[in-house]
Amino acid sequence: MRILFISPNRLRLVAPPLPLGLACLVADAAQEHEVAVVDCMFVPDPSEALQQAVEDFRPEVIGLSVRNVDNQASRHSEVYFPEVREMIVFLRGLTRAPVVVGGSGFSIMPLAFMAYLGADFGLVGEGEGNFRTFLRNLSFRSFTDCPGLVWWQGGRWAANPPKLTESLGNLPPPALEYFKPVQYHEAQGSAKLPGMIPVQSRRGCPMTCIYCTTPRLEGHEIRALPPELVAARLAAWHEKWGLTRFYFVDSIFNYPLDYARRLCQAIENLHLPLEWGCTINPAFPDAELFHLIRRAGGVRVQVGNESGSELVLQRLGKGFGREQVERTLKLLAEAGLPYTCFLLLGGPGETPDTVQESVTLLEEYQPVMVNLTVGLRIYPGLPLHQVALAEGVVDPRDDLLWPRFYLAPAVREWIWDYLEQVRLRNPHWIF
């Protein structure tokens, strides 16, 4: 069967993100089917590229990935999915091939997306294996055994429970060759820095942050590739395309600790001129690991601290406190490892005092950059959603497809002027 995959994303915030999830799905589907890809990131005219691909390839099924829902900015909110609907309407005029929508953004609110986008099918969660199951059942119109599938049945959208991939090591490597990796490696985004190629060594997150969708998408249990296999992929991509800059998109790089150490050692053993970054969770500070990261080519880490207030950290369900945040920052500095930080301001319990406490903490430690976010995007079914419902911030009938934000009443009017003053003192802080 001929499958045309489409990545509609053209956003270049910080750096253009190579669509790693879709690259994984393409690699898996290519084991049984003929595949083609339209990646809209660098094409001058996406409509022209789609029309040409449909004419040349004559797809029997189209897979369309929805990565970004909105910009998660409470003050100047932008949504990206209307252009996806326009793309589906355009495709309807070119081909009768059914359109299947998936991706991390879609999987957060699949039923709302299906009602809005007008696609034929949806696929929730991880697509490897599950998409091929759907394709095998498509001609029989038998969908009840297709994990994660959303389809129209009996006048409503029916949805099967998603299924996670048990062994990541059995999956083929991401098919980067369909996505111009050298162009992603060199292209600049809003940060005016060369790109970094995304790498995933683990899926899953054991944390219970009240606003985060990662555990819902990937599960709470950690599933990991063998460290040596991850390192081998980096070496292969370096040899094939000369890629040297990578970023680990794992939700937490420093957990499990033993795995992270083994992975760093495997990368160091390559003896290649690689540079890479990752995300560190303050719940698991470790001096030895931070030195290993530096030795293995780590050039910058992002610290997911979100706050410097003990109260707010507890209310956000972060699983660590201010003491662990400070210990993490001190150990990173001792290891000579540059780091950036996040402040997610305005959550439950936030007050002017807690905001200033967080700002004061990071002004003391002086990260390379601080990413400021005001207001928490509310997603359906998460603990933050329950808080927002209880406080009347959102209505139970709101499907939350269009962005809604939680912003604590105590800081709602005050925080913007305050942060402008903070930025005057710290021009390397952004929001």
KEMI-590565 format. One record per residue (C-alpha): residue number from 1; x, y, z. Coordinates in Angstrom, 3 decimals, decimal comma. Example, Ala and Ser with C-alpha at 12.3 -4.5 7.8 and 13.67 -1.06 7.14 Angstrom:
% KEMI-590565
<node resi="1" X="12,300" Y="-4,500" Z="7,800"/>
<node resi="2" X="13,670" Y="-1,060" Z="7,140"/>
***
This chain:
% KEMI-590565
<node resi="1" X="0,000" Y="0,000" Z="0,000"/>
<node resi="2" X="1,193" Y="3,528" Z="-0,792"/>
<node resi="3" X="1,233" Y="5,755" Z="2,291"/>
<node resi="4" X="1,884" Y="9,505" Z="2,084"/>
<node resi="5" X="2,987" Y="11,037" Z="5,383"/>
<node resi="6" X="2,696" Y="14,790" Z="5,954"/>
<node resi="7" X="4,325" Y="16,989" Z="8,571"/>
<node resi="8" X="2,519" Y="20,358" Z="8,384"/>
<node resi="9" X="4,612" Y="22,075" Z="11,073"/>
<node resi="10" X="6,516" Y="25,202" Z="9,953"/>
<node resi="11" X="7,218" Y="26,702" Z="13,400"/>
<node resi="12" X="10,834" Y="27,557" Z="14,137"/>
<node resi="13" X="10,623" Y="28,582" Z="17,792"/>
<node resi="14" X="14,142" Y="28,392" Z="19,262"/>
<node resi="15" X="15,145" Y="25,950" Z="16,484"/>
<node resi="16" X="13,303" Y="24,110" Z="13,682"/>
<node resi="17" X="12,264" Y="20,736" Z="15,190"/>
<node resi="18" X="12,791" Y="17,721" Z="12,977"/>
<node resi="19" X="9,560" Y="15,663" Z="13,380"/>
<node resi="20" X="11,080" Y="12,732" Z="15,247"/>
<node resi="21" X="7,790" Y="11,034" Z="16,097"/>
<node resi="22" X="6,737" Y="10,968" Z="12,461"/>
<node resi="23" X="10,199" Y="9,739" Z="11,455"/>
<node resi="24" X="9,685" Y="6,788" Z="13,816"/>
<node resi="25" X="6,281" Y="6,032" Z="12,290"/>
<node resi="26" X="7,602" Y="6,274" Z="8,737"/>
<node resi="27" X="10,391" Y="3,825" Z="9,537"/>
<node resi="28" X="7,906" Y="1,373" Z="11,032"/>
<node resi="29" X="5,400" Y="1,633" Z="8,180"/>
<node resi="30" X="8,142" Y="1,242" Z="5,546"/>
<node resi="31" X="8,694" Y="-2,321" Z="6,754"/>
<node resi="32" X="5,443" Y="-3,357" Z="5,021"/>
<node resi="33" X="4,437" Y="-0,472" Z="2,748"/>
<node resi="34" X="5,685" Y="1,998" Z="0,167"/>
<node resi="35" X="6,050" Y="5,394" Z="1,796"/>
<node resi="36" X="6,588" Y="9,016" Z="0,783"/>
<node resi="37" X="6,876" Y="12,143" Z="2,925"/>
<node resi="38" X="6,021" Y="15,827" Z="2,556"/>
<node resi="39" X="7,752" Y="17,819" Z="5,278"/>
<node resi="40" X="6,426" Y="21,385" Z="5,084"/>
<node resi="41" X="9,187" Y="22,951" Z="7,188"/>
<node resi="42" X="11,437" Y="24,046" Z="4,337"/>
<node resi="43" X="9,190" Y="23,930" Z="1,261"/>
<node resi="44" X="8,363" Y="27,371" Z="-0,225"/>
<node resi="45" X="4,728" Y="26,461" Z="-0,969"/>
<node resi="46" X="3,182" Y="23,558" Z="1,032"/>
<node resi="47" X="0,093" Y="23,398" Z="-1,208"/>
<node resi="48" X="2,219" Y="23,030" Z="-4,319"/>
<node resi="49" X="4,340" Y="20,338" Z="-2,621"/>
<node resi="50" X="1,237" Y="18,402" Z="-1,559"/>
<node resi="51" X="-0,321" Y="18,579" Z="-5,001"/>
<node resi="52" X="2,887" Y="17,353" Z="-6,630"/>
<node resi="53" X="3,225" Y="14,496" Z="-4,131"/>
<node resi="54" X="-0,351" Y="13,344" Z="-4,679"/>
<node resi="55" X="0,036" Y="13,454" Z="-8,452"/>
<node resi="56" X="3,365" Y="11,618" Z="-8,456"/>
<node resi="57" X="2,831" Y="9,108" Z="-5,660"/>
<node resi="58" X="-0,938" Y="8,481" Z="-5,899"/>
<node resi="59" X="-1,322" Y="7,624" Z="-2,191"/>
<node resi="60" X="-3,865" Y="5,097" Z="-0,977"/>
<node resi="61" X="-3,728" Y="6,435" Z="2,600"/>
<node resi="62" X="-2,523" Y="9,782" Z="3,956"/>
<node resi="63" X="-1,061" Y="10,137" Z="7,448"/>
<node resi="64" X="-0,984" Y="13,668" Z="8,848"/>
<node resi="65" X="0,878" Y="14,535" Z="12,054"/>
<node resi="66" X="-0,385" Y="17,228" Z="14,445"/>
<node resi="67" X="2,534" Y="18,195" Z="16,667"/>
<node resi="68" X="1,657" Y="21,696" Z="17,906"/>
<node resi="69" X="-1,778" Y="22,721" Z="19,158"/>
<node resi="70" X="-0,985" Y="26,313" Z="20,165"/>
<node resi="71" X="1,879" Y="28,490" Z="21,410"/>
<node resi="72" X="0,895" Y="27,991" Z="25,090"/>
<node resi="73" X="1,099" Y="31,761" Z="25,650"/>
<node resi="74" X="-1,705" Y="33,101" Z="27,817"/>
<node resi="75" X="-1,242" Y="36,750" Z="26,847"/>
<node resi="76" X="-0,890" Y="36,413" Z="23,081"/>
<node resi="77" X="-2,368" Y="33,027" Z="22,286"/>
<node resi="78" X="-2,031" Y="31,548" Z="18,804"/>
<node resi="79" X="-3,550" Y="28,305" Z="17,553"/>
<node resi="80" X="-2,112" Y="26,195" Z="14,757"/>
<node resi="81" X="-4,727" Y="23,562" Z="14,009"/>
<node resi="82" X="-6,997" Y="25,648" Z="11,702"/>
<node resi="83" X="-4,299" Y="25,396" Z="9,039"/>
<node resi="84" X="-4,392" Y="21,608" Z="9,464"/>
<node resi="85" X="-8,118" Y="21,617" Z="8,714"/>
<node resi="86" X="-7,451" Y="23,764" Z="5,639"/>
<node resi="87" X="-4,841" Y="21,235" Z="4,544"/>
<node resi="88" X="-7,326" Y="18,371" Z="4,891"/>
<node resi="89" X="-9,901" Y="20,289" Z="2,822"/>
<node resi="90" X="-7,231" Y="20,892" Z="0,179"/>
<node resi="91" X="-6,314" Y="17,194" Z="0,119"/>
<node resi="92" X="-9,977" Y="16,257" Z="-0,338"/>
<node resi="93" X="-9,867" Y="18,132" Z="-3,634"/>
<node resi="94" X="-6,848" Y="16,147" Z="-4,797"/>
<node resi="95" X="-7,515" Y="12,553" Z="-3,763"/>
<node resi="96" X="-10,052" Y="10,162" Z="-2,283"/>
<node resi="97" X="-7,397" Y="8,564" Z="-0,078"/>
<node resi="98" X="-8,539" Y="8,491" Z="3,574"/>
<node resi="99" X="-6,772" Y="10,910" Z="5,906"/>
<node resi="100" X="-5,488" Y="9,583" Z="9,239"/>
<node resi="101" X="-4,513" Y="12,187" Z="11,838"/>
<node resi="102" X="-2,117" Y="11,472" Z="14,707"/>
<node resi="103" X="0,752" Y="12,994" Z="16,646"/>
<node resi="104" X="1,345" Y="14,199" Z="20,182"/>
<node resi="105" X="-0,836" Y="17,295" Z="19,861"/>
<node resi="106" X="-3,738" Y="15,349" Z="18,395"/>
<node resi="107" X="-3,472" Y="12,620" Z="21,030"/>
<node resi="108" X="-4,154" Y="15,035" Z="23,908"/>
<node resi="109" X="-7,695" Y="15,820" Z="22,695"/>
<node resi="110" X="-8,501" Y="13,310" Z="19,930"/>
<node resi="111" X="-12,305" Y="13,486" Z="19,903"/>
<node resi="112" X="-12,352" Y="17,288" Z="19,855"/>
<node resi="113" X="-9,797" Y="17,264" Z="17,067"/>
<node resi="114" X="-11,732" Y="14,760" Z="14,985"/>
<node resi="115" X="-14,885" Y="16,846" Z="15,265"/>
<node resi="116" X="-13,004" Y="19,973" Z="14,198"/>
<node resi="117" X="-10,608" Y="18,659" Z="11,542"/>
<node resi="118" X="-12,963" Y="16,426" Z="9,599"/>
<node resi="119" X="-10,400" Y="13,676" Z="9,041"/>
<node resi="120" X="-11,469" Y="10,117" Z="8,285"/>
<node resi="121" X="-9,546" Y="8,441" Z="11,105"/>
<node resi="122" X="-7,400" Y="9,320" Z="14,088"/>
<node resi="123" X="-4,627" Y="7,401" Z="15,812"/>
<node resi="124" X="-3,963" Y="8,160" Z="19,481"/>
<node resi="125" X="-0,562" Y="7,674" Z="21,094"/>
<node resi="126" X="2,367" Y="5,719" Z="19,719"/>
<node resi="127" X="1,851" Y="4,715" Z="16,115"/>
<node resi="128" X="4,502" Y="2,035" Z="15,616"/>
<node resi="129" X="2,783" Y="-1,281" Z="15,009"/>
<node resi="130" X="-0,659" Y="0,206" Z="15,655"/>
<node resi="131" X="-0,722" Y="2,064" Z="12,334"/>
<node resi="132" X="0,212" Y="-1,095" Z="10,449"/>
<node resi="133" X="-2,581" Y="-2,951" Z="12,267"/>
<node resi="134" X="-5,017" Y="-0,308" Z="11,060"/>
<node resi="135" X="-3,777" Y="-0,606" Z="7,471"/>
<node resi="136" X="-4,227" Y="-4,382" Z="7,543"/>
<node resi="137" X="-7,840" Y="-3,926" Z="8,696"/>
<node resi="138" X="-8,732" Y="-0,992" Z="6,465"/>
<node resi="139" X="-9,984" Y="-2,998" Z="3,485"/>
<node resi="140" X="-12,192" Y="-5,104" Z="5,767"/>
<node resi="141" X="-13,569" Y="-2,008" Z="7,566"/>
<node resi="142" X="-12,942" Y="-3,879" Z="10,814"/>
<node resi="143" X="-11,551" Y="-1,474" Z="13,383"/>
<node resi="144" X="-12,402" Y="-2,747" Z="16,858"/>
<node resi="145" X="-9,014" Y="-4,484" Z="17,169"/>
<node resi="146" X="-6,945" Y="-1,464" Z="16,099"/>
<node resi="147" X="-5,279" Y="0,060" Z="19,205"/>
<node resi="148" X="-5,648" Y="3,825" Z="19,543"/>
<node resi="149" X="-7,926" Y="4,180" Z="16,509"/>
<node resi="150" X="-10,670" Y="6,816" Z="16,352"/>
<node resi="151" X="-13,321" Y="6,378" Z="13,677"/>
<node resi="152" X="-16,920" Y="7,269" Z="12,886"/>
<node resi="153" X="-19,389" Y="4,569" Z="13,844"/>
<node resi="154" X="-23,099" Y="4,671" Z="14,487"/>
<node resi="155" X="-23,370" Y="8,431" Z="14,332"/>
<node resi="156" X="-20,524" Y="9,149" Z="16,755"/>
<node resi="157" X="-16,756" Y="8,975" Z="17,100"/>
<node resi="158" X="-15,673" Y="5,606" Z="18,467"/>
<node resi="159" X="-12,252" Y="5,260" Z="20,113"/>
<node resi="160" X="-10,135" Y="2,248" Z="21,030"/>
<node resi="161" X="-7,695" Y="2,381" Z="23,947"/>
<node resi="162" X="-4,129" Y="3,181" Z="22,840"/>
<node resi="163" X="-1,344" Y="0,627" Z="23,183"/>
<node resi="164" X="2,243" Y="1,426" Z="24,119"/>
<node resi="165" X="5,198" Y="-0,224" Z="22,416"/>
<node resi="166" X="6,624" Y="-2,753" Z="24,870"/>
<node resi="167" X="10,180" Y="-3,013" Z="23,552"/>
<node resi="168" X="11,659" Y="0,064" Z="21,913"/>
<node resi="169" X="14,730" Y="-1,939" Z="20,940"/>
<node resi="170" X="12,665" Y="-3,941" Z="18,442"/>
<node resi="171" X="11,703" Y="-0,841" Z="16,490"/>
<node resi="172" X="13,672" Y="0,339" Z="13,444"/>
<node resi="173" X="15,669" Y="3,571" Z="13,844"/>
<node resi="174" X="13,843" Y="6,793" Z="12,941"/>
<node resi="175" X="13,808" Y="7,349" Z="9,177"/>
<node resi="176" X="15,690" Y="10,654" Z="9,211"/>
<node resi="177" X="16,509" Y="10,274" Z="5,521"/>
<node resi="178" X="12,979" Y="11,444" Z="4,635"/>
<node resi="179" X="13,364" Y="14,733" Z="6,545"/>
<node resi="180" X="16,507" Y="16,530" Z="5,296"/>
<node resi="181" X="18,487" Y="16,122" Z="8,538"/>
<node resi="182" X="21,406" Y="18,240" Z="7,307"/>
<node resi="183" X="19,047" Y="21,151" Z="6,680"/>
<node resi="184" X="17,581" Y="20,815" Z="10,182"/>
<node resi="185" X="21,115" Y="20,590" Z="11,553"/>
<node resi="186" X="22,100" Y="23,920" Z="10,041"/>
<node resi="187" X="18,846" Y="25,909" Z="10,065"/>
<node resi="188" X="18,305" Y="28,616" Z="12,657"/>
<node resi="189" X="15,201" Y="29,408" Z="14,636"/>
<node resi="190" X="14,231" Y="32,318" Z="16,859"/>
<node resi="191" X="17,268" Y="31,729" Z="19,096"/>
<node resi="192" X="19,599" Y="32,280" Z="16,098"/>
<node resi="193" X="21,533" Y="29,120" Z="16,983"/>
<node resi="194" X="22,318" Y="26,143" Z="14,715"/>
<node resi="195" X="19,831" Y="23,314" Z="14,964"/>
<node resi="196" X="20,102" Y="20,139" Z="17,021"/>
<node resi="197" X="18,778" Y="16,775" Z="15,855"/>
<node resi="198" X="16,268" Y="15,235" Z="18,303"/>
<node resi="199" X="17,085" Y="11,865" Z="19,854"/>
<node resi="200" X="14,917" Y="9,731" Z="22,120"/>
<node resi="201" X="16,458" Y="7,081" Z="24,337"/>
<node resi="202" X="13,487" Y="6,606" Z="26,687"/>
<node resi="203" X="9,740" Y="6,977" Z="26,748"/>
<node resi="204" X="7,561" Y="7,424" Z="29,806"/>
<node resi="205" X="7,603" Y="9,717" Z="32,834"/>
<node resi="206" X="7,145" Y="8,671" Z="36,484"/>
<node resi="207" X="6,305" Y="12,193" Z="37,680"/>
<node resi="208" X="2,844" Y="13,525" Z="38,526"/>
<node resi="209" X="2,927" Y="17,208" Z="37,547"/>
<node resi="210" X="-0,654" Y="18,476" Z="37,550"/>
<node resi="211" X="-0,456" Y="20,138" Z="34,111"/>
<node resi="212" X="1,705" Y="17,767" Z="32,054"/>
<node resi="213" X="0,425" Y="15,443" Z="29,312"/>
<node resi="214" X="3,591" Y="13,327" Z="28,921"/>
<node resi="215" X="2,546" Y="10,473" Z="31,249"/>
<node resi="216" X="-0,773" Y="10,249" Z="29,438"/>
<node resi="217" X="0,973" Y="10,003" Z="26,067"/>
<node resi="218" X="3,921" Y="7,799" Z="27,044"/>
<node resi="219" X="2,830" Y="6,128" Z="30,306"/>
<node resi="220" X="4,389" Y="6,352" Z="33,761"/>
<node resi="221" X="6,745" Y="3,406" Z="33,292"/>
<node resi="222" X="10,145" Y="4,051" Z="31,707"/>
<node resi="223" X="10,844" Y="2,104" Z="28,514"/>
<node resi="224" X="14,389" Y="2,511" Z="27,265"/>
<node resi="225" X="16,569" Y="1,590" Z="24,319"/>
<node resi="226" X="19,870" Y="-0,128" Z="25,125"/>
<node resi="227" X="22,409" Y="2,684" Z="25,699"/>
<node resi="228" X="24,819" Y="1,138" Z="23,216"/>
<node resi="229" X="22,105" Y="1,179" Z="20,530"/>
<node resi="230" X="21,439" Y="4,879" Z="21,120"/>
<node resi="231" X="25,138" Y="5,657" Z="20,833"/>
<node resi="232" X="25,395" Y="3,539" Z="17,689"/>
<node resi="233" X="22,614" Y="5,555" Z="16,075"/>
<node resi="234" X="24,403" Y="8,809" Z="16,848"/>
<node resi="235" X="27,562" Y="7,386" Z="15,293"/>
<node resi="236" X="25,677" Y="6,217" Z="12,200"/>
<node resi="237" X="24,017" Y="9,605" Z="11,709"/>
<node resi="238" X="27,361" Y="11,321" Z="12,167"/>
<node resi="239" X="28,977" Y="9,078" Z="9,565"/>
<node resi="240" X="26,128" Y="9,345" Z="7,051"/>
<node resi="241" X="25,319" Y="13,063" Z="7,260"/>
<node resi="242" X="28,068" Y="14,615" Z="9,375"/>
<node resi="243" X="25,599" Y="15,438" Z="12,164"/>
<node resi="244" X="27,301" Y="16,586" Z="15,370"/>
<node resi="245" X="24,599" Y="18,391" Z="17,399"/>
<node resi="246" X="21,812" Y="16,459" Z="19,114"/>
<node resi="247" X="19,159" Y="17,009" Z="21,750"/>
<node resi="248" X="17,670" Y="14,262" Z="23,907"/>
<node resi="249" X="13,911" Y="14,767" Z="23,980"/>
<node resi="250" X="13,457" Y="12,294" Z="26,857"/>
<node resi="251" X="11,187" Y="13,923" Z="29,454"/>
<node resi="252" X="13,822" Y="13,264" Z="32,139"/>
<node resi="253" X="17,406" Y="12,519" Z="31,113"/>
<node resi="254" X="18,677" Y="11,874" Z="34,650"/>
<node resi="255" X="16,214" Y="9,069" Z="35,477"/>
<node resi="256" X="16,825" Y="6,201" Z="35,918"/>
<node resi="257" X="20,218" Y="7,346" Z="37,150"/>
<node resi="258" X="22,107" Y="4,152" Z="36,321"/>
<node resi="259" X="20,728" Y="4,191" Z="32,770"/>
<node resi="260" X="21,761" Y="7,819" Z="32,271"/>
<node resi="261" X="25,300" Y="7,050" Z="33,415"/>
<node resi="262" X="25,573" Y="4,073" Z="31,054"/>
<node resi="263" X="24,266" Y="6,163" Z="28,163"/>
<node resi="264" X="26,830" Y="8,906" Z="28,776"/>
<node resi="265" X="29,602" Y="6,328" Z="28,938"/>
<node resi="266" X="28,460" Y="4,760" Z="25,655"/>
<node resi="267" X="28,484" Y="8,176" Z="23,948"/>
<node resi="268" X="31,909" Y="9,034" Z="25,384"/>
<node resi="269" X="33,255" Y="5,711" Z="24,093"/>
<node resi="270" X="32,431" Y="6,785" Z="20,530"/>
<node resi="271" X="35,271" Y="9,345" Z="20,607"/>
<node resi="272" X="33,347" Y="11,552" Z="18,174"/>
<node resi="273" X="33,093" Y="15,376" Z="18,151"/>
<node resi="274" X="29,454" Y="15,384" Z="19,274"/>
<node resi="275" X="27,655" Y="18,120" Z="21,196"/>
<node resi="276" X="24,309" Y="17,554" Z="22,816"/>
<node resi="277" X="21,744" Y="18,784" Z="25,317"/>
<node resi="278" X="19,057" Y="17,270" Z="27,520"/>
<node resi="279" X="16,484" Y="18,025" Z="30,224"/>
<node resi="280" X="17,393" Y="17,543" Z="33,876"/>
<node resi="281" X="14,798" Y="17,025" Z="36,610"/>
<node resi="282" X="15,819" Y="18,455" Z="40,015"/>
<node resi="283" X="14,288" Y="15,428" Z="41,737"/>
<node resi="284" X="17,420" Y="13,444" Z="40,836"/>
<node resi="285" X="20,559" Y="15,594" Z="41,258"/>
<node resi="286" X="23,816" Y="13,676" Z="40,866"/>
<node resi="287" X="27,327" Y="15,106" Z="40,697"/>
<node resi="288" X="28,825" Y="12,056" Z="38,979"/>
<node resi="289" X="26,234" Y="12,112" Z="36,202"/>
<node resi="290" X="26,676" Y="15,819" Z="35,548"/>
<node resi="291" X="30,423" Y="15,314" Z="35,112"/>
<node resi="292" X="29,727" Y="12,359" Z="32,813"/>
<node resi="293" X="27,394" Y="14,487" Z="30,695"/>
<node resi="294" X="30,108" Y="17,080" Z="30,275"/>
<node resi="295" X="32,753" Y="14,494" Z="29,381"/>
<node resi="296" X="30,435" Y="12,818" Z="26,861"/>
<node resi="297" X="29,815" Y="16,029" Z="24,925"/>
<node resi="298" X="26,950" Y="17,618" Z="26,826"/>
<node resi="299" X="27,148" Y="21,352" Z="26,215"/>
<node resi="300" X="23,950" Y="22,624" Z="27,827"/>
<node resi="301" X="21,116" Y="21,206" Z="29,875"/>
<node resi="302" X="17,635" Y="22,504" Z="30,557"/>
<node resi="303" X="16,578" Y="22,302" Z="34,191"/>
<node resi="304" X="12,865" Y="21,693" Z="34,643"/>
<node resi="305" X="12,577" Y="23,551" Z="37,940"/>
<node resi="306" X="9,445" Y="25,593" Z="37,021"/>
<node resi="307" X="9,517" Y="27,488" Z="40,357"/>
<node resi="308" X="11,722" Y="28,415" Z="43,295"/>
<node resi="309" X="8,892" Y="28,415" Z="45,833"/>
<node resi="310" X="8,391" Y="25,401" Z="48,065"/>
<node resi="311" X="4,646" Y="26,056" Z="48,197"/>
<node resi="312" X="4,209" Y="26,345" Z="44,445"/>
<node resi="313" X="6,387" Y="23,309" Z="43,723"/>
<node resi="314" X="4,140" Y="21,258" Z="45,986"/>
<node resi="315" X="0,951" Y="22,613" Z="44,417"/>
<node resi="316" X="2,279" Y="21,826" Z="40,934"/>
<node resi="317" X="2,972" Y="18,235" Z="41,974"/>
<node resi="318" X="6,609" Y="18,498" Z="40,917"/>
<node resi="319" X="7,950" Y="15,775" Z="43,190"/>
<node resi="320" X="10,877" Y="17,883" Z="44,427"/>
<node resi="321" X="11,423" Y="20,982" Z="46,550"/>
<node resi="322" X="13,472" Y="24,144" Z="46,552"/>
<node resi="323" X="16,407" Y="22,433" Z="48,250"/>
<node resi="324" X="16,727" Y="19,944" Z="45,375"/>
<node resi="325" X="16,508" Y="22,782" Z="42,847"/>
<node resi="326" X="19,395" Y="24,588" Z="44,524"/>
<node resi="327" X="21,447" Y="21,407" Z="44,845"/>
<node resi="328" X="20,944" Y="20,687" Z="41,134"/>
<node resi="329" X="22,072" Y="24,157" Z="40,094"/>
<node resi="330" X="25,123" Y="24,040" Z="42,363"/>
<node resi="331" X="26,203" Y="20,626" Z="41,065"/>
<node resi="332" X="25,770" Y="21,713" Z="37,452"/>
<node resi="333" X="27,945" Y="24,761" Z="38,082"/>
<node resi="334" X="30,594" Y="22,613" Z="39,777"/>
<node resi="335" X="30,606" Y="20,285" Z="36,763"/>
<node resi="336" X="31,122" Y="23,254" Z="34,430"/>
<node resi="337" X="27,898" Y="22,392" Z="32,620"/>
<node resi="338" X="25,976" Y="25,447" Z="31,312"/>
<node resi="339" X="22,263" Y="25,300" Z="32,038"/>
<node resi="340" X="19,002" Y="27,090" Z="31,331"/>
<node resi="341" X="15,965" Y="27,185" Z="33,619"/>
<node resi="342" X="12,210" Y="27,499" Z="33,399"/>
<node resi="343" X="9,761" Y="29,505" Z="35,455"/>
<node resi="344" X="6,134" Y="28,461" Z="35,059"/>
<node resi="345" X="4,329" Y="31,238" Z="36,884"/>
<node resi="346" X="0,714" Y="31,702" Z="37,911"/>
<node resi="347" X="-0,257" Y="28,187" Z="38,973"/>
<node resi="348" X="-2,414" Y="27,261" Z="41,957"/>
<node resi="349" X="-1,225" Y="29,023" Z="45,110"/>
<node resi="350" X="0,948" Y="31,548" Z="43,271"/>
<node resi="351" X="1,220" Y="34,999" Z="44,864"/>
<node resi="352" X="3,464" Y="38,018" Z="44,279"/>
<node resi="353" X="5,667" Y="36,750" Z="47,114"/>
<node resi="354" X="6,140" Y="33,298" Z="45,551"/>
<node resi="355" X="6,862" Y="34,813" Z="42,121"/>
<node resi="356" X="9,502" Y="37,096" Z="43,599"/>
<node resi="357" X="10,947" Y="34,177" Z="45,542"/>
<node resi="358" X="11,408" Y="32,233" Z="42,301"/>
<node resi="359" X="12,912" Y="35,189" Z="40,458"/>
<node resi="360" X="15,316" Y="35,971" Z="43,307"/>
<node resi="361" X="16,536" Y="32,376" Z="43,361"/>
<node resi="362" X="17,420" Y="32,321" Z="39,668"/>
<node resi="363" X="18,932" Y="35,780" Z="39,737"/>
<node resi="364" X="21,269" Y="34,419" Z="42,393"/>
<node resi="365" X="22,350" Y="31,414" Z="40,297"/>
<node resi="366" X="22,377" Y="33,191" Z="36,915"/>
<node resi="367" X="21,491" Y="30,481" Z="34,372"/>
<node resi="368" X="22,508" Y="31,039" Z="30,759"/>
<node resi="369" X="18,843" Y="31,719" Z="30,011"/>
<node resi="370" X="15,506" Y="31,610" Z="31,824"/>
<node resi="371" X="12,341" Y="30,804" Z="29,895"/>
<node resi="372" X="9,377" Y="32,563" Z="31,526"/>
<node resi="373" X="5,841" Y="31,255" Z="31,030"/>
<node resi="374" X="2,855" Y="32,953" Z="32,624"/>
<node resi="375" X="-0,304" Y="30,899" Z="32,987"/>
<node resi="376" X="-0,710" Y="27,125" Z="32,693"/>
<node resi="377" X="-2,400" Y="25,664" Z="29,614"/>
<node resi="378" X="-5,358" Y="23,560" Z="30,791"/>
<node resi="379" X="-5,743" Y="20,138" Z="29,168"/>
<node resi="380" X="-8,785" Y="17,895" Z="29,685"/>
<node resi="381" X="-8,692" Y="15,232" Z="32,361"/>
<node resi="382" X="-5,509" Y="16,349" Z="34,111"/>
<node resi="383" X="-5,427" Y="17,394" Z="37,797"/>
<node resi="384" X="-5,087" Y="21,056" Z="36,801"/>
<node resi="385" X="-8,320" Y="20,695" Z="34,853"/>
<node resi="386" X="-10,069" Y="19,544" Z="38,030"/>
<node resi="387" X="-8,707" Y="22,549" Z="39,910"/>
<node resi="388" X="-9,877" Y="24,883" Z="37,167"/>
<node resi="389" X="-13,346" Y="23,316" Z="37,154"/>
<node resi="390" X="-13,645" Y="23,602" Z="40,935"/>
<node resi="391" X="-12,667" Y="27,288" Z="40,805"/>
<node resi="392" X="-14,934" Y="28,081" Z="37,863"/>
<node resi="393" X="-12,024" Y="28,940" Z="35,554"/>
<node resi="394" X="-13,427" Y="26,668" Z="32,830"/>
<node resi="395" X="-16,850" Y="25,283" Z="32,060"/>
<node resi="396" X="-17,423" Y="21,483" Z="32,098"/>
<node resi="397" X="-18,775" Y="21,747" Z="28,532"/>
<node resi="398" X="-15,528" Y="23,262" Z="27,219"/>
<node resi="399" X="-13,535" Y="20,633" Z="25,312"/>
<node resi="400" X="-10,409" Y="22,859" Z="25,713"/>
<node resi="401" X="-9,388" Y="22,521" Z="22,084"/>
<node resi="402" X="-9,141" Y="26,301" Z="21,995"/>
<node resi="403" X="-6,584" Y="27,362" Z="24,633"/>
<node resi="404" X="-7,672" Y="28,119" Z="28,174"/>
<node resi="405" X="-5,207" Y="29,023" Z="30,910"/>
<node resi="406" X="-5,024" Y="28,901" Z="34,676"/>
<node resi="407" X="-3,599" Y="32,112" Z="36,129"/>
<node resi="408" X="-3,820" Y="32,576" Z="39,897"/>
<node resi="409" X="-6,059" Y="35,548" Z="40,810"/>
<node resi="410" X="-3,431" Y="36,967" Z="43,181"/>
<node resi="411" X="-0,992" Y="37,680" Z="40,321"/>
<node resi="412" X="-3,302" Y="38,097" Z="37,343"/>
<node resi="413" X="-3,081" Y="41,890" Z="37,084"/>
<node resi="414" X="0,295" Y="42,390" Z="38,731"/>
<node resi="415" X="2,637" Y="39,929" Z="37,083"/>
<node resi="416" X="3,116" Y="41,418" Z="33,611"/>
<node resi="417" X="4,504" Y="44,762" Z="34,732"/>
<node resi="418" X="6,672" Y="43,015" Z="37,294"/>
<node resi="419" X="8,220" Y="40,684" Z="34,714"/>
<node resi="420" X="8,988" Y="43,586" Z="32,406"/>
<node resi="421" X="11,126" Y="45,012" Z="35,207"/>
<node resi="422" X="12,746" Y="41,595" Z="35,685"/>
<node resi="423" X="13,649" Y="41,469" Z="32,007"/>
<node resi="424" X="15,251" Y="44,883" Z="32,156"/>
<node resi="425" X="17,592" Y="43,479" Z="34,803"/>
<node resi="426" X="18,028" Y="40,168" Z="32,962"/>
<node resi="427" X="17,970" Y="40,632" Z="29,171"/>
<node resi="428" X="18,775" Y="36,925" Z="28,683"/>
<node resi="429" X="15,442" Y="35,961" Z="30,235"/>
<node resi="430" X="12,695" Y="35,439" Z="27,648"/>
<node resi="431" X="8,902" Y="35,173" Z="27,587"/>
***
